[in-house]
Amino acid sequence: MDTMDFTFEFYNEAALPEALESELRVEAENRLRRLTEGHTDITGASVSVDELTSSATPHRYEVRVVAYMRPEYVAAVEKQETVEGALKGALGAVERQVRELREKLRERWKQP
């Protein structure tokens, strides 16, 4: 698949340092692009980072990852105390869901 066909969006709604934001963006884009290698079912992805800081939840982050996949989108949300942990958890969940969906589509004869 040509890399021009993959659209990547990264939204940072948390007050992260620019260096950390850049590092997270690169990690997310690299992991999501690796999912597209040898496949044409993913056309893009979106990553959103939010800080859920309040008096009840200090230093809590939420990361939402959506893979624009055919025939249906795949999404995951992870909440953790560190933004790195939340990103890794959400990316891992999306990668697992993509692999499971691809396997399900490969084995059409097992479907009712």
Backbone as a printed PyTorch tensor [residue, N CA C, xyz], in Angstrom:
tensor([[[  0.8410,  -1.1700,   0.0000],
         [  0.0000,   0.0000,   0.0000],
         [  0.8850,   1.2310,   0.0000]],

        [[  0.5540,   2.1690,  -0.7970],
         [  1.2960,   3.4120,  -0.8800],
         [  1.0370,   4.2530,   0.3660]],

        [[  2.0810,   4.8490,   0.9260],
         [  1.9100,   5.6320,   2.1490],
         [  1.0650,   6.8770,   1.9170]],

        [[  0.8960,   7.2880,   0.6730],
         [  0.0620,   8.4450,   0.3770],
         [ -1.4090,   8.1520,   0.6730]],

        [[ -1.8130,   6.8820,   0.7250],
         [ -3.1950,   6.4940,   0.9620],
         [ -3.5570,   6.4960,   2.4380]],

        [[ -2.6120,   6.7200,   3.3220],
         [ -2.8420,   6.6410,   4.7630],
         [ -2.9000,   8.0490,   5.3500]],

        [[ -4.0400,   8.3940,   5.9420],
         [ -4.2200,   9.7000,   6.5740],
         [ -4.0730,   9.5310,   8.0820]],

        [[ -3.2080,  10.3360,   8.6990],
         [ -2.9890,  10.2410,  10.1400],
         [ -3.2800,  11.5910,  10.7790]],

        [[ -4.1030,  11.5730,  11.8370],
         [ -4.4440,  12.7850,  12.5760],
         [ -4.0790,  12.5880,  14.0430]],

        [[ -3.5190,  13.6070,  14.6590],
         [ -3.1390,  13.5520,  16.0720],
         [ -3.6480,  14.8190,  16.7410]],

        [[ -4.4960,  14.6550,  17.7400],
         [ -5.0670,  15.7890,  18.4690],
         [ -4.5990,  15.7330,  19.9170]],

        [[ -4.0370,  16.8330,  20.3890],
         [ -3.5590,  16.9200,  21.7640],
         [ -4.3610,  17.9800,  22.4980]],

        [[ -5.2390,  17.5340,  23.3760],
         [ -6.0330,  18.4490,  24.1950],
         [ -5.4570,  18.5640,  25.6040]],

        [[ -4.3440,  17.9100,  25.8550],
         [ -3.6810,  17.9650,  27.1600],
         [ -2.5320,  18.9710,  27.0710]],

        [[ -2.0930,  19.4360,  28.2090],
         [ -0.9830,  20.3800,  28.2610],
         [  0.3310,  19.6070,  28.3060]],

        [[  0.6970,  18.9970,  27.1760],
         [  1.9260,  18.2070,  27.1000],
         [  3.0590,  19.0520,  26.5280]],

        [[  4.2770,  18.8040,  26.9960],
         [  5.4230,  19.4870,  26.3860],
         [  5.5410,  19.1020,  24.9060]],

        [[  6.0430,  20.0050,  24.1030],
         [  6.1260,  19.7770,  22.6620],
         [  6.9530,  18.5400,  22.3150]],

        [[  8.0470,  18.3140,  23.0420],
         [  8.8920,  17.1450,  22.7710],
         [  8.1370,  15.8480,  23.0450]],

        [[  7.3770,  15.7940,  24.1410],
         [  6.6020,  14.6020,  24.4680],
         [  5.4920,  14.3890,  23.4490]],

        [[  4.8330,  15.4550,  23.0500],
         [  3.7720,  15.3440,  22.0420],
         [  4.3320,  14.7930,  20.7290]],

        [[  5.4780,  15.2870,  20.3280],
         [  6.1220,  14.8180,  19.0970],
         [  6.4870,  13.3360,  19.2000]],

        [[  7.0200,  12.9380,  20.3510],
         [  7.3940,  11.5360,  20.5750],
         [  6.1690,  10.6230,  20.5100]],

        [[  5.0710,  11.0470,  21.1270],
         [  3.8430,  10.2620,  21.1040],
         [  3.2700,  10.1670,  19.6990]],

        [[  3.3170,  11.2750,  18.9710],
         [  2.8070,  11.2950,  17.5970],
         [  3.5810,  10.3140,  16.7180]],

        [[  4.9040,  10.3240,  16.8380],
         [  5.7450,   9.4390,  16.0230],
         [  5.4810,   7.9750,  16.3740]],

        [[  5.4030,   7.6620,  17.6690],
         [  5.1490,   6.2810,  18.0810],
         [  3.7980,   5.7950,  17.5620]],

        [[  2.7560,   6.6220,  17.7090],
         [  1.4240,   6.2290,  17.2640],
         [  1.3830,   6.0380,  15.7540]],

        [[  1.9630,   6.9680,  15.0220],
         [  1.9320,   6.8650,  13.5610],
         [  2.7050,   5.6470,  13.0750]],

        [[  3.8680,   5.3860,  13.6640],
         [  4.6610,   4.2280,  13.2540],
         [  3.9200,   2.9110,  13.5130]],

        [[  3.3290,   2.7840,  14.6890],
         [  2.6200,   1.5350,  15.0200],
         [  1.3950,   1.3440,  14.1320]],

        [[  0.6820,   2.4280,  13.8400],
         [ -0.5030,   2.3110,  12.9990],
         [ -0.1300,   2.0560,  11.5410]],

        [[  0.9510,   2.6520,  11.0760],
         [  1.4000,   2.3860,   9.6970],
         [  1.8630,   0.9390,   9.5380]],

        [[  2.4650,   0.3690,  10.5790],
         [  2.8730,  -1.0370,  10.5130],
         [  1.6740,  -1.9570,  10.3160]],

        [[  0.5150,  -1.5600,  10.8380],
         [ -0.7000,  -2.3530,  10.6400],
         [ -1.1290,  -2.3860,   9.1750]],

        [[ -0.7450,  -1.3740,   8.4120],
         [ -1.1710,  -1.2900,   7.0130],
         [ -0.2570,  -2.0700,   6.0730]],

        [[  0.9050,  -2.4900,   6.5350],
         [  1.8560,  -3.1760,   5.6590],
         [  1.2440,  -4.4520,   5.1020]],

        [[  1.1650,  -4.5170,   3.7750],
         [  0.6140,  -5.6880,   3.1070],
         [ -0.9020,  -5.7330,   3.0690]],

        [[ -1.5740,  -4.6780,   3.5130],
         [ -3.0340,  -4.6540,   3.5520],
         [ -3.5440,  -3.3440,   2.9610]],

        [[ -4.7630,  -3.3650,   2.4680],
         [ -5.3790,  -2.1460,   1.9270],
         [ -6.6670,  -1.7960,   2.6670]],

        [[ -6.9260,  -2.4420,   3.7910],
         [ -8.1800,  -2.2270,   4.5010],
         [ -8.1690,  -0.9990,   5.4160]],

        [[ -7.0140,  -0.4920,   5.7990],
         [ -6.9390,   0.6910,   6.6690],
         [ -6.5600,   1.8960,   5.8160]],

        [[ -7.4180,   2.9170,   5.8400],
         [ -7.1680,   4.1060,   5.0340],
         [ -6.6270,   5.2680,   5.8510]],

        [[ -6.7180,   5.1760,   7.1730],
         [ -6.2260,   6.2530,   8.0130],
         [ -6.4720,   5.9650,   9.4740]],

        [[ -6.0400,   6.9070,  10.3010],
         [ -6.2210,   6.7420,  11.7460],
         [ -6.2390,   8.1070,  12.4170]],

        [[ -6.8360,   8.1260,  13.5840],
         [ -6.9080,   9.3330,  14.3800],
         [ -6.5660,   9.0030,  15.8270]],

        [[ -5.7590,   9.8640,  16.4510],
         [ -5.3860,   9.7010,  17.8540],
         [ -5.7340,  10.9960,  18.5750]],

        [[ -6.4240,  10.8660,  19.6910],
         [ -6.8040,  12.0230,  20.4860],
         [ -6.3390,  11.8230,  21.9250]],

        [[ -5.6320,  12.8200,  22.4550],
         [ -5.1160,  12.7720,  23.8250],
         [ -5.8190,  13.8480,  24.6410]],

        [[ -6.4510,  13.4420,  25.7390],
         [ -7.1290,  14.3780,  26.6340],
         [ -6.6180,  14.1940,  28.0540]],

        [[ -6.5730,  15.2850,  28.7830],
         [ -6.1990,  15.2170,  30.1990],
         [ -7.4760,  15.3200,  31.0140]],

        [[ -7.7030,  14.3470,  31.8870],
         [ -8.9100,  14.2950,  32.6980],
         [ -8.6420,  14.8240,  34.1000]],

        [[ -7.8690,  15.8550,  34.1970],
         [ -7.4680,  16.3760,  35.4970],
         [ -8.6200,  17.1350,  36.1500]],

        [[ -8.8820,  16.7690,  37.3810],
         [ -9.8420,  17.4820,  38.2190],
         [ -9.4610,  17.1960,  39.6660]],

        [[-10.2490,  17.6650,  40.5920],
         [ -9.9240,  17.4120,  41.9970],
         [-10.0580,  15.9170,  42.3330]],

        [[-10.9390,  15.2170,  41.6350],
         [-11.1420,  13.7930,  41.9020],
         [-10.1350,  12.9100,  41.1680]],

        [[ -9.6390,  13.3620,  40.0270],
         [ -8.7120,  12.5500,  39.2250],
         [ -7.4990,  13.3750,  38.8090]],

        [[ -6.5600,  13.5860,  39.7060],
         [ -5.3650,  14.3390,  39.3050],
         [ -4.4650,  13.4910,  38.4100]],

        [[ -3.9330,  14.1090,  37.3900],
         [ -2.9750,  13.4730,  36.4800],
         [ -3.5050,  12.1740,  35.8890]],

        [[ -4.6240,  12.2690,  35.2150],
         [ -5.2210,  11.1070,  34.5380],
         [ -5.4060,  11.4970,  33.0760]],

        [[ -5.0220,  10.5970,  32.1830],
         [ -5.0930,  10.8720,  30.7500],
         [ -5.9860,   9.8640,  30.0630]],

        [[ -6.6440,  10.3190,  29.0040],
         [ -7.4680,   9.4570,  28.1740],
         [ -6.9700,   9.5650,  26.7390]],

        [[ -6.7130,   8.4230,  26.1240],
         [ -6.2810,   8.3940,  24.7290],
         [ -7.3050,   7.5820,  23.9460]],

        [[ -7.7710,   8.1720,  22.8430],
         [ -8.7250,   7.5090,  21.9600],
         [ -8.0490,   7.3060,  20.6110]],

        [[ -8.0380,   6.0570,  20.1260],
         [ -7.4380,   5.7240,  18.8310],
         [ -8.5300,   5.1230,  17.9550]],

        [[ -8.6730,   5.6600,  16.7510],
         [ -9.6390,   5.1510,  15.7860],
         [ -8.8830,   4.8020,  14.5160]],

        [[ -9.0400,   3.5730,  14.0440],
         [ -8.4640,   3.1510,  12.7690],
         [ -9.5910,   3.1240,  11.7520]],

        [[ -9.4350,   3.9010,  10.6770],
         [-10.4460,   3.9470,   9.6270],
         [-10.2460,   2.7240,   8.7460]],

        [[-10.9970,   1.6910,   9.0550],
         [-10.8140,   0.3870,   8.4350],
         [-12.0850,  -0.0180,   7.7100]],

        [[-11.8970,  -0.7210,   6.6040],
         [-13.0530,  -1.2540,   5.8860],
         [-13.2450,  -2.7000,   6.3000]],

        [[-14.3900,  -3.1890,   6.5660],
         [-15.7170,  -2.6160,   6.3670],
         [-16.2360,  -1.8080,   7.5500]],

        [[-15.5460,  -1.8030,   8.6910],
         [-16.0140,  -1.0240,   9.8390],
         [-14.8260,  -0.4420,  10.5830]],

        [[-15.0530,   0.7140,  11.2050],
         [-13.9820,   1.3660,  11.9640],
         [-13.6750,   0.5720,  13.2270]],

        [[-12.4410,   0.6980,  13.6980],
         [-12.0070,   0.0590,  14.9310],
         [-11.5540,   1.1710,  15.8720]],

        [[-12.0220,   1.1300,  17.1120],
         [-11.6790,   2.1860,  18.0630],
         [-11.3650,   1.5950,  19.4320]],

        [[-10.5360,   2.3260,  20.1820],
         [-10.2110,   1.9340,  21.5530],
         [ -9.9550,   3.1880,  22.3740]],

        [[-10.3350,   3.1220,  23.6380],
         [-10.1050,   4.2160,  24.5800],
         [ -9.4010,   3.6380,  25.7950]],

        [[ -8.3640,   4.3220,  26.2470],
         [ -7.6120,   3.8720,  27.4230],
         [ -7.4100,   5.0640,  28.3560]],

        [[ -7.6000,   4.8330,  29.6540],
         [ -7.3830,   5.8640,  30.6750],
         [ -6.3340,   5.3500,  31.6450]],

        [[ -5.2980,   6.1570,  31.8680],
         [ -4.2360,   5.7970,  32.8110],
         [ -3.6290,   7.0600,  33.4150]],

        [[ -2.7580,   6.8520,  34.3900],
         [ -2.0960,   7.9650,  35.0600],
         [ -1.0200,   8.6130,  34.1890]],

        [[ -0.4450,   7.8490,  33.2620],
         [  0.5700,   8.4210,  32.3670],
         [  0.0410,   8.4310,  30.9460]],

        [[  0.3790,   9.4570,  30.2090],
         [ -0.0780,   9.5600,  28.8260],
         [  0.5650,   8.4810,  27.9620]],

        [[  1.8120,   8.1100,  28.2820],
         [  2.4950,   7.0550,  27.5250],
         [  1.7900,   5.7150,  27.6970]],

        [[  1.4090,   5.4030,  28.9340],
         [  0.7120,   4.1560,  29.2160],
         [ -0.6600,   4.1030,  28.5550]],

        [[ -1.3660,   5.2200,  28.5820],
         [ -2.6860,   5.2720,  27.9500],
         [ -2.5650,   5.0840,  26.4400]],

        [[ -1.5510,   5.7060,  25.8210],
         [ -1.3490,   5.5620,  24.3770],
         [ -1.0090,   4.1170,  24.0150]],

        [[ -0.0980,   3.5240,  24.7580],
         [  0.3000,   2.1430,  24.4700],
         [ -0.8780,   1.1830,  24.6520]],

        [[ -1.6810,   1.3990,  25.6730],
         [ -2.8400,   0.5500,  25.8950],
         [ -3.8710,   0.6680,  24.7790]],

        [[ -4.1560,   1.8920,  24.3400],
         [ -5.1290,   2.0990,  23.2680],
         [ -4.6150,   1.5430,  21.9420]],

        [[ -3.3380,   1.7660,  21.6490],
         [ -2.7610,   1.2280,  20.4110],
         [ -2.7690,  -0.2990,  20.4190]],

        [[ -2.4280,  -0.8980,  21.5550],
         [ -2.4510,  -2.3490,  21.6600],
         [ -3.8410,  -2.9150,  21.4390]],

        [[ -4.8530,  -2.2400,  21.9760],
         [ -6.2320,  -2.6930,  21.8080],
         [ -6.6680,  -2.5920,  20.3460]],

        [[ -6.2980,  -1.5070,  19.6720],
         [ -6.6540,  -1.3550,  18.2570],
         [ -5.9430,  -2.4000,  17.4170]],

        [[ -4.6640,  -2.6390,  17.6930],
         [ -3.9180,  -3.6550,  16.9390],
         [ -4.5600,  -5.0330,  17.1040]],

        [[ -4.9600,  -5.3750,  18.3170],
         [ -5.6030,  -6.6570,  18.5700],
         [ -6.9280,  -6.7590,  17.8230]],

        [[ -7.7340,  -5.7020,  17.8680],
         [ -9.0290,  -5.7110,  17.1890],
         [ -8.8690,  -5.8290,  15.6750]],

        [[ -7.8750,  -5.1510,  15.1220],
         [ -7.6300,  -5.2260,  13.6770],
         [ -7.2460,  -6.6500,  13.2880]],

        [[ -6.3420,  -7.2650,  14.0470],
         [ -5.9410,  -8.6490,  13.7470],
         [ -7.1340,  -9.5990,  13.8390]],

        [[ -7.9680,  -9.4280,  14.8630],
         [ -9.1410, -10.2900,  15.0240],
         [-10.1350, -10.1040,  13.8820]],

        [[-10.3590,  -8.8610,  13.4700],
         [-11.2920,  -8.6000,  12.3770],
         [-10.7620,  -9.1590,  11.0630]],

        [[ -9.4790,  -9.0210,  10.8220],
         [ -8.8900,  -9.5810,   9.6060],
         [ -9.0160, -11.1020,   9.5980]],

        [[ -8.7920, -11.7240,  10.7310],
         [ -8.9100, -13.1810,  10.8200],
         [-10.3540, -13.6150,  10.5730]],

        [[-11.2890, -12.8770,  11.1410],
         [-12.7040, -13.1840,  10.9570],
         [-13.0870, -13.0610,   9.4820]],

        [[-12.5970, -12.0380,   8.8050],
         [-12.9190, -11.8400,   7.3980],
         [-12.2470, -12.8860,   6.5130]],

        [[-11.0920, -13.3790,   6.9360],
         [-10.3950, -14.4190,   6.1800],
         [-11.1490, -15.7410,   6.2040]],

        [[-11.8010, -16.0140,   7.3110],
         [-12.4900, -17.2920,   7.5070],
         [-13.9950, -17.1360,   7.2840]],

        [[-14.3640, -16.7070,   6.1040],
         [-15.7820, -16.4780,   5.7950],
         [-16.5990, -17.7630,   5.8430]],

        [[-15.9960, -18.9010,   5.5440],
         [-16.7340, -20.1580,   5.5330],
         [-17.2240, -20.5660,   6.9210]],

        [[-16.6410, -19.9820,   7.9770],
         [-17.0720, -20.3040,   9.3390],
         [-18.2470, -19.4530,   9.7820]],

        [[-18.5540, -18.4090,   9.0210],
         [-19.6260, -17.5100,   9.4160],
         [-20.9780, -18.1270,   9.0760]],

        [[-22.0030, -17.8770,   9.8950],
         [-23.3340, -18.4640,   9.6620],
         [-23.9890, -17.9240,   8.4110]]])
